[in-house]
Amino acid sequence: MAHSRGNTVTTTRKGSKPIPLLLLLSVVLAISLSYSSLASAQTIKVPQESALLSLKTAFGYFTGSSTWRAGRSCAQWLRVSCNSAGDVLRLNFSSASMRWKTAGIPMALTNLTNLDTLILANNEIVAPIPWYLSKLPKLKYLDISNNTFYGGTNQIWALTKLTFLDLSKTLLRGALPPAIGGLVNLVALNVSDSYFSGSIPDALSSLTNLQASRLDRCFFTALPAALPELASGTLTFSASGNLISDIPVTFPASSATVDTLDLSSNRIASLPTEISLMSELRQLNLGNNQLSITLSDVTWGEFLSLEGLYLGWNEITGSIPVEMGDLSNLKALQLQNNSLSDAVPDEIGLLANLTSLDLSSNGFTGDLPASLNDLSFLLRLVLANNEFTGPLPQPVLGANSKFFLDARNNSFSGSPRVKGICPNARPAKLLVAGNCLDDEVGCHTDQNVCNP
């Protein structure tokens, strides 16, 4: 899939599976539930009620606008939340179907002096970010995503109480400034699918409360020298789909609290030896880069917490080192579309928690290790387009009715001998064409072609 912006095209290849990241939604929910004393029957203070009515006039129609009438309790104003004193704390215009598109954010908003949440997501607004947004000093939660906002980002960096900031899917551009380091309370940051460029600022390391950082599909060219070291919790850091070409040697050393790192679909060609310092990683995605390394270059024994490893679509050579069998918590291993060779080591059978293994489109040879049959949780095994020989793994084929095997275009021989073990209701799927197998398969398969 290609994303075109101006004269620049960013390409994401198939096979680079995204990591299941820490969802920003969970952070949203946690912050939303933290609001205390939201009143339902309290009447809104007159000056703030007047400000809301001014907003209504400026906005024109939006879903729920008919409930915005003077003298009503706060609970009767849709998209508004108040405290027990009648102060407006929260405005949620997410997906409000606004007819107002280009007028910008009305200045009357600044009369809501206690506002701590402003959500304008998904409204197709075309406007700059106004200078007076910085006049909301209590704002903690700002979401203007999926609109055509442009310019005016300096106002945002002045909102030092922010805990959640979503600027994704906008036309905001330029470098992220060092001033972002002043948002020391920030828990979640999302600028994905925007036009930010240049180096990700080193000031990001000052955000010691940050738990989720999404910087995907922008035009960033360099990582910060370090990531924040959190006092508590862990960090999900994702900067996939950018123009990043290397990982600074200082970057892994500061990443003890990072549990998810996604740098897929960049231009990274090598890994610093210090990458092994990221020993608490649970998810590592470096797929669809230009990695020209061998797997033996990495000390895999340091990654004992790793659950997902995604290295597909690179230029990795050599064989699978036996040390990778030490990754006892690994559930997903993707090595497809590289230049790996030799036989798969017996130690692959030590990955007892593995549910997905993709070795397709490499140069692997020889028989599959018998230890592969011990992977009782394996649901997806992709071996296509290699030079494997010998029999297919036997017990694995009948271990689970949801099992998927793609063994096409190898030199497997003999009989799969799985006739009758696939439940009729949910048959396993076996793709075995382009081999020399006997036609005795009892499950649903594609056509077998015997290669002499």
C-alpha positions in Angstrom: 0.0 0.0 0.0 1.4 3.4 -1.0 0.6 6.6 0.8 1.3 9.7 -1.4 1.8 13.1 0.0 2.9 15.8 -2.5 5.9 14.3 -4.2 6.7 11.8 -1.5 5.5 8.3 -1.5 5.7 6.0 1.6 5.4 2.3 0.8 4.3 -0.3 3.3 4.9 -3.9 2.1 2.6 -6.8 2.8 4.0 -9.1 5.4 5.2 -6.6 7.9 2.6 -7.3 10.5 1.9 -4.4 12.9 2.6 -5.0 16.6 -0.4 -5.2 18.9 0.4 -1.9 20.5 -0.8 -0.5 23.8 -4.0 1.0 22.6 -4.4 4.7 23.1 -8.0 4.0 23.8 -7.1 2.4 27.1 -5.3 5.6 28.1 -8.3 7.6 27.0 -10.6 5.5 29.1 -8.4 5.8 32.2 -8.2 9.5 31.9 -11.9 9.8 31.2 -12.8 7.9 34.3 -10.6 10.1 36.4 -12.9 13.0 36.3 -14.5 13.5 39.7 -17.7 15.2 40.8 -19.2 15.5 37.3 -22.6 17.0 38.2 -25.9 16.0 36.4 -28.5 18.4 37.9 -26.3 21.4 38.4 -27.1 24.5 36.3 -24.2 25.9 34.3 -22.8 29.2 35.6 -24.3 32.1 33.6 -21.0 33.4 32.1 -20.1 29.9 30.9 -23.6 29.2 29.7 -23.3 32.4 27.6 -20.0 31.1 26.2 -21.6 27.8 25.2 -24.4 29.6 23.4 -21.8 31.7 21.6 -20.1 28.5 20.6 -23.4 27.1 19.3 -24.0 30.2 17.2 -20.5 29.9 15.7 -20.8 26.1 15.1 -24.2 26.2 13.5 -25.6 22.7 13.5 -24.0 19.7 15.3 -25.4 16.5 16.6 -27.0 17.5 19.9 -27.1 21.2 19.3 -30.9 21.3 19.9 -30.3 20.6 23.6 -28.1 23.7 24.0 -30.6 26.1 25.6 -30.3 28.6 28.4 -31.5 27.7 31.9 -31.2 23.9 31.5 -29.2 21.7 33.9 -25.8 20.6 32.7 -27.0 17.0 32.1 -29.5 18.3 29.5 -26.7 19.8 27.4 -25.4 16.9 25.2 -21.6 16.8 24.8 -21.1 18.9 28.0 -19.9 17.8 31.4 -19.7 20.0 34.5 -18.6 19.9 38.1 -20.8 20.4 41.1 -20.2 24.1 41.1 -21.5 24.5 37.5 -18.2 24.9 35.8 -17.9 23.4 32.3 -15.1 20.8 32.5 -15.5 18.8 29.3 -16.7 19.4 25.7 -16.9 16.3 23.5 -17.6 17.1 19.8 -16.3 13.8 18.5 -18.0 12.9 15.2 -20.6 15.6 15.8 -21.4 16.0 12.1 -20.6 19.8 12.3 -21.8 22.0 9.4 -19.2 24.5 10.7 -16.1 23.6 8.8 -13.9 26.6 8.2 -14.7 29.2 10.8 -12.0 27.9 13.2 -12.3 27.4 17.0 -14.4 30.3 18.4 -12.7 32.6 20.9 -15.7 32.2 23.2 -14.1 28.9 24.2 -11.6 30.8 26.3 -14.4 31.9 28.7 -14.6 28.3 29.8 -11.8 28.9 32.2 -12.0 25.5 34.0 -12.2 23.4 30.8 -9.9 20.4 31.0 -11.1 18.3 28.1 -11.7 19.3 24.5 -12.5 16.7 21.8 -13.0 17.8 18.2 -12.1 14.6 16.5 -13.6 13.4 13.2 -15.4 16.6 12.0 -13.6 17.6 8.8 -12.7 21.0 10.3 -10.5 23.1 8.0 -8.9 25.8 10.1 -5.6 26.9 11.8 -5.1 26.2 15.5 -5.9 29.7 17.0 -3.4 31.5 19.2 -5.9 31.7 22.1 -6.0 28.0 22.6 -3.1 28.6 25.0 -5.6 30.6 27.1 -7.0 27.3 28.5 -4.4 26.7 31.2 -6.3 23.8 32.8 -6.6 21.8 29.6 -5.5 18.2 30.2 -7.0 16.3 27.3 -6.9 17.6 23.7 -8.0 15.6 20.7 -8.3 17.4 17.3 -7.6 14.3 15.2 -9.0 13.5 11.8 -9.5 17.1 10.8 -7.8 19.5 8.4 -6.1 21.6 11.1 -2.9 23.4 10.0 -0.4 25.8 11.6 -0.5 27.2 15.1 1.1 24.3 16.9 3.1 26.7 19.2 -0.1 27.2 21.1 -0.3 23.5 22.0 3.2 23.3 23.5 2.1 26.0 26.1 -0.5 23.7 27.5 1.7 22.2 30.1 -1.0 20.3 32.0 -1.9 18.1 29.1 -2.0 14.4 29.8 -3.4 13.3 26.4 -2.7 14.9 23.1 -3.9 13.6 19.7 -2.9 15.5 16.6 -3.2 12.6 14.2 -4.6 12.7 10.7 -4.2 16.5 10.3 -2.2 18.8 8.0 0.1 19.9 10.8 3.6 20.0 9.6 7.2 21.0 10.4 9.5 19.8 13.2 8.3 18.8 16.6 10.0 21.6 18.7 12.0 21.1 21.8 9.1 22.8 23.6 7.3 19.5 23.6 9.6 18.6 26.5 7.6 21.0 28.6 4.5 18.7 28.5 5.9 16.8 31.5 2.4 15.4 32.5 1.8 13.8 29.1 0.7 10.2 29.2 -0.3 9.6 25.6 0.9 11.3 22.4 -0.4 10.6 18.9 0.8 12.6 15.8 0.4 9.7 13.3 -0.6 10.3 9.7 0.3 14.0 9.8 3.1 16.0 8.1 5.6 16.4 10.9 9.2 16.0 9.7 12.8 16.2 10.7 14.3 14.6 13.8 12.1 13.4 16.7 13.4 15.9 19.4 15.6 14.7 22.2 13.3 16.7 24.5 11.0 13.7 24.3 13.2 12.1 27.0 11.8 14.7 29.5 8.3 13.1 29.3 8.7 10.7 32.2 5.0 10.0 32.5 4.6 9.0 28.8 3.1 5.5 28.3 2.0 5.6 24.7 3.7 7.5 21.8 2.4 7.1 18.3 4.6 8.9 15.6 3.6 6.7 12.7 3.5 7.5 9.0 4.9 11.0 9.1 8.2 12.2 7.6 10.6 11.9 10.6 14.2 11.2 9.7 15.9 10.5 13.0 15.1 9.0 16.4 15.8 10.9 19.6 19.1 10.1 21.4 17.1 8.7 24.2 13.6 7.8 25.4 12.2 8.8 28.7 12.9 6.7 31.7 9.6 6.2 33.5 9.2 6.3 37.2 6.4 3.7 36.9 4.7 1.8 34.1 6.0 1.0 30.6 6.2 2.8 27.3 4.8 1.8 23.9 6.9 3.7 21.3 5.9 3.5 17.6 7.5 5.4 14.8 6.7 3.1 11.8 6.4 4.3 8.2 8.9 7.2 8.4 12.3 7.9 6.9 14.5 6.8 9.8 17.8 5.3 8.7 19.5 4.2 12.0 19.1 3.6 15.7 21.5 5.8 17.8 23.7 3.7 20.1 22.3 5.8 23.1 18.7 5.0 22.2 18.6 1.4 23.6 20.5 2.3 26.7 17.7 4.6 27.8 14.9 2.2 27.0 14.6 0.0 30.1 11.0 0.8 30.5 10.0 0.3 26.8 7.9 -2.8 26.4 6.8 -2.2 22.8 9.0 -0.8 20.0 7.7 -0.5 16.4 10.2 1.0 13.9 8.8 -1.0 10.9 8.7 0.4 7.4 11.7 2.7 7.7 15.1 2.7 6.2 17.1 1.1 9.0 20.1 -0.9 7.7 21.9 -2.0 10.9 21.4 -2.5 14.6 23.7 -1.3 17.3 25.0 -4.0 19.6 23.4 -2.0 22.4 20.0 -3.2 21.2 20.3 -6.1 23.6 20.0 -3.6 26.5 16.3 -3.4 25.7 15.8 -6.5 27.8 12.2 -5.7 28.9 10.8 -5.6 25.4 7.7 -7.7 24.8 7.1 -6.6 21.2 9.8 -5.7 18.7 8.9 -4.8 15.1 11.7 -4.0 12.7 9.9 -5.4 9.6 10.1 -3.8 6.2 13.4 -2.0 6.7 16.7 -2.5 5.0 18.4 -4.6 7.7 21.5 -6.2 6.3 22.5 -8.3 9.3 22.7 -11.9 10.4 20.5 -13.0 13.3 23.7 -14.0 15.1 24.6 -10.3 15.4 22.0 -10.0 18.1 22.3 -11.4 21.7 18.9 -13.0 21.8 19.4 -14.4 25.2 18.8 -11.0 26.7 15.2 -10.7 25.4 13.6 -13.2 27.7 10.4 -11.2 27.9 9.9 -11.0 24.2 6.4 -12.2 23.0 6.4 -10.8 19.4 9.4 -10.5 17.0 8.7 -9.1 13.5 11.7 -9.0 11.2 10.1 -9.8 7.9 10.8 -8.0 4.6 14.5 -7.2 5.2 17.8 -8.3 3.9 18.8 -10.6 6.7 21.2 -13.5 5.9 22.7 -16.5 7.6 20.8 -19.1 9.6 18.5 -19.1 12.7 20.9 -19.2 15.7 20.2 -21.9 18.3 20.0 -19.1 20.9 16.6 -18.0 19.6 15.3 -21.1 21.3 15.8 -19.3 24.6 12.9 -16.9 23.8 10.5 -19.0 25.9 7.8 -16.4 26.0 7.7 -15.8 22.2 4.2 -16.2 20.7 4.8 -14.7 17.2 8.0 -15.0 15.1 8.1 -13.5 11.6 11.2 -13.9 9.4 9.6 -13.9 6.0 11.0 -12.4 2.8 14.7 -12.3 3.8 17.7 -14.3 2.6 18.0 -16.8 5.5 19.3 -20.2 4.7 20.4 -23.6 6.1 18.2 -25.9 8.2 15.8 -24.7 10.9 17.5 -25.7 14.3 15.9 -28.2 16.7 15.8 -25.4 19.3 12.8 -23.9 17.5 10.8 -26.5 19.3 11.7 -24.9 22.7 9.4 -22.0 21.9 6.6 -23.6 23.7 4.2 -20.6 23.6 4.5 -20.0 19.9 1.2 -19.5 18.0 2.5 -18.0 14.7 5.7 -18.8 12.8 6.4 -17.4 9.3 9.6 -18.5 7.6 8.3 -18.0 4.0 10.3 -16.7 1.0 13.8 -17.4 2.3 16.3 -20.1 1.3 15.8 -22.6 4.1 16.8 -26.2 3.3 16.6 -29.7 4.8 13.9 -31.4 6.8 11.9 -29.6 9.4 13.0 -30.5 12.9 10.9 -33.1 14.7 10.8 -30.7 17.7 8.3 -28.6 15.6 5.7 -31.2 16.5 5.9 -30.2 20.1 4.5 -26.7 19.5 1.0 -27.5 20.8 -0.2 -23.9 20.6 0.9 -23.3 17.1 -2.0 -22.0 14.9 -0.3 -20.5 11.9 2.8 -22.0 10.2 4.0 -20.4 6.9 6.8 -22.2 5.2 6.1 -21.3 1.5 8.8 -20.6 -1.1 11.8 -22.3 0.5 13.7 -25.5 -0.2 12.4 -27.7 2.6 12.5 -31.4 2.1 11.1 -34.5 3.9 7.7 -34.9 5.5 5.4 -32.2 6.7 5.1 -32.0 10.5 2.5 -34.5 11.6 1.0 -34.0 15.1 0.8 -30.2 14.5 -1.5 -30.7 11.6 -4.2 -32.2 13.8 -3.6 -30.2 16.9 -6.2 -27.6 16.3 -9.1 -27.3 13.9 -8.2 -23.6 13.3 -4.7 -24.5 12.2 -3.3 -22.9 9.1 -0.4 -24.3 7.1 1.1 -22.8 4.0 3.8 -25.1 2.8 3.6 -24.3 -1.0 6.5 -24.4 -3.3 9.0 -26.5 -1.4 10.2 -30.1 -1.9 8.1 -31.8 0.8 7.3 -35.5 0.0 5.4 -38.4 1.3 1.9 -38.4 2.8 0.6 -35.8 5.3 -1.3 -38.6 6.9 -3.9 -36.4 8.5 -7.0 -38.1 7.0 -10.0 -37.9 9.2 -8.6 -35.8 12.0 -10.0 -32.4 10.9 -13.4 -31.7 12.5 -16.1 -31.3 9.8 -17.4 -28.1 11.3 -14.1 -26.1 11.3 -11.5 -27.8 9.0 -7.9 -26.8 9.2 -6.6 -25.1 6.1 -3.6 -26.6 4.4 -1.9 -25.1 1.4 0.6 -27.6 0.0 0.7 -27.1 -3.8 4.1 -27.2 -5.5 5.4 -30.2 -3.5 5.5 -33.9 -4.1 3.0 -35.2 -1.6 0.6 -38.2 -1.8 -3.0 -37.1 -2.2 -4.3 -38.4 1.1 -5.1 -35.2 2.9 -8.4 -35.4 4.7 -8.7 -31.6 5.4 -9.3 -28.8 3.0 -6.2 -28.3 0.8 -5.3 -26.6 -2.4 -4.2 -28.6 -5.4 -1.0 -30.7 -5.0 1.5 -30.6 -7.9 4.3 -33.1 -7.8 7.6 -31.6 -8.8 9.9 -34.2 -10.3 
